[in-house]
Amino acid sequence: MLAGVDEVGRGPLAGPVVTAAVILSADDPYLGKYRDSKKVAAKKRLKLYHHIRQHAVAYSVSMATIDEIDQLNILHATMLSMRRSVEGLAVTPAKVLVDGNRIPDLSVSAESIIGGDDTVQQIAAASIVAKVVRDRMMAMFDIQFPGYQFGKHKGYGTQIHMDALRKLGPCPIHRKSFAPVAKLLRR
């Protein structure tokens, strides 16, 4: 009963950071096929997401809000969200494998694995779940806050996003503690 944990959205200038924890079934026919969500085409990623939701022993998705990111900083907000994801699992894992070099404060045994989203199936599955959920959130924010094109860049600091940010100013989902946004707020 290994749980994999990963995050999506640490680097963007807007939106929450989303984390997922996944415990895969030992007889999952997709074992060996999960990869880092950034390396999976959107259509296939969605198919895998639905498969994980239907066939995983347990999965949980959490987030840290924009306010939590601004108050705590992105690292601590990410660790908080990861802890929430693990605590939200319907089954307590024997061990938690976390992508990266940091481990959130957990009540179960945990290990960090740099590049784990490429090498550990449970972490790769968590990466896929977190990315699909966050991408959907950003698509909804695109409708709620037209002009920023969140559906295209997902809140990352692309040229399109930076141009919109300069033209429109920050909106409620922008991370005020991130330098490009903070600079515009000081004007």
N, C-alpha and C positions, 0 to 999 in steps of 0.2 A: 504494500500500500504506500507507494511513493507519490507525493504530490509535487507537481512542477509549478513554479510561479514565475511570471514575467510581467513586464509593464510595457505600456505604449503611451507615448506622449510626454516624455520628460523634456524634450528639446523645444517644442513649439512655444510660440508667444501667446497662444490663446487656447482655451479649453482646459478640461481637467486632465489629470494623469489617470489612466485606467489600468488596473491590474486584474489578473485572473489566476486562479489556482485550479489545477486539473489533476484528478486521479484517473488514469486510464485503466480499462479492463485488460487483463492479461491475454484475452482472446480477441482483442480488437483487430479486425482484419486490416486496418490502416496502419498498424504498428510498423515502423520503419519508413513510413511515407510522410510523416509530419516533419516540417521544416520551419525555420525562422519565417515568421509571417511576411517579412519584407521581401523574401525570396520566392513567395508564392503568388501567382497571378490572382487578381481579385475574384474572378469567377470560381477558381478552384478553392481559394481561401474560404469563400462563402459555403461551398459544398462541405469542406472539412469542418467548418464551424457547426453546421447543422448536424453532421455526423457525431461530433464530440458531444453536443448537447443531448443527443438521443442515446449514445452508447457509453459515455464515460461512467465510471463508478460514481463519481461526484465532480462537480465543478462549481465555482463561485466567482463572481465578478464584482469588483468594488472600484471605487474611485476616490481621489482626493480632489476636493473642489478648488476652484480658482482662489478663493479666500484662504483655504488651508495652505495652498502653495505659496501665496504671498506672505502669510504669517509665519509658516514654519521653515520655508525654503523648499526647493524641489526635491532634494534628497530625503529630507525628513517626511515630507508629504508622501513621497513614493513608498517609503518604509511603512508608513501608517496605512496606506491603501493595501500594500501587500499583506500586512497583518490582518486587516479586515477580510481579505480574500481567503486566507487560510482559515480564519475563525468562522467564516461563512460556509465552509464545507460541511455537508451532511454526514460525512464520515471522517473520523480523525485519522490522519495519515501516520504511518510509523516514522516517516522522515519526509522533510520538505527539501526540495532541490530548487535553489533560487538562481536565476540568471544574473550574472554580474559578479561583483566582488564584495558585496555587502549583504548582510542578512538582517531582516527585521527582527524585532524582539518577539519571539514566539515561545509558546509553552511546549513545543515538540522539537525533537532533534532536527537540525537544519544544516545544510551545506551550501556554500556559494560556488557556482561554476561559471567561470568566465567563458563566454561563447556557448553557454548551455542551450540556447535556443537553436543551435545548429547540431548539437551532439546528444541531447537528452530529449527523448520523445515527449515526456510529460511537460517539459518546459516549452518545447516547440508548440505543443497543443495549447498551452496557456497563452503563448504569444499570439496564436491565431485567434483565439477567443477574444482576447483583449483588443486586438487590432480591429476586428469586425465591429465590436461594440463601440469603440471610440470613433471609428470612421462614420458609423451611423449617427452618433451624437453630433459630429461635426457637420454632417449633411443637414441635420435639423437646425443647427445654428446658422447654416448658410441661408435657410429660409427665414429664420427669425431676425437675422442681421444682414440684410441684403447689401451688396456692394463690396464685401470683404472676400467673397468667393471661397469661404471655408470648405466647401465641398471639394474644391480642387486641391488645395494645399494643406488641408487639415490643421491649419493654424501655424504651420512652420513659416519661418521668415523668408519666404520666397520674394522675388522681385514684385510679383503681383500683389502679395500681401503687404509688403512694405509701402508700395505706392498707395494702396487703399488706406493703410494706417495713417500715412501722412495727409491724405486728402480728407478722410472722414474722422480721424482721431480714434482713440481707443473706444471700444464698446465694452459692455459689462463682462464679457468672457475673456478679455485680455488680461494677462498676468502683469499687474502693475509693478511687480518687483523685478521683472526682466528688463534689462538695460534699454533696448530699443523703445519699449513702451514707456518706461520711466522717463526717458529723455523727452518724449513727446508731451508727457504730463507736466513737465517742468517749464514748458514754453509759456 
